[in-house]
Amino acid sequence: MSLRPKKRSLNLRGHQTSVTLEDRFWRAFCQIAHDKGISINGLAAELDASRDLETGLASTIRDYVLKHYMDKE
């Protein structure tokens, strides 16, 4: 597993975009979406709609993943 971030494609409400995330964050994000029964694009769109516009989507996803697993402890 690489620690280098990779560009990932997403479709947010019909708009094509990309985020650059490390493999671990991407896999965890995909697993969370699966566990919630929603698509990766759907979860990304929810986060995009609720984020502070000064914060990038990739940072928002990383923060979401970290909080998700910290709350499980």
Number of C-alpha atoms within 10 A of each C-alpha: 6 8 10 9 14 14 11 14 12 17 14 18 11 8 7 9 12 14 17 15 20 18 16 15 19 21 13 17 21 18 14 19 17 13 10 10 11 12 14 19 17 16 20 20 17 13 15 18 12 9 15 11 9 6 10 12 22 19 14 17 22 18 12 16 20 14 11 14 11 9 7 6 5
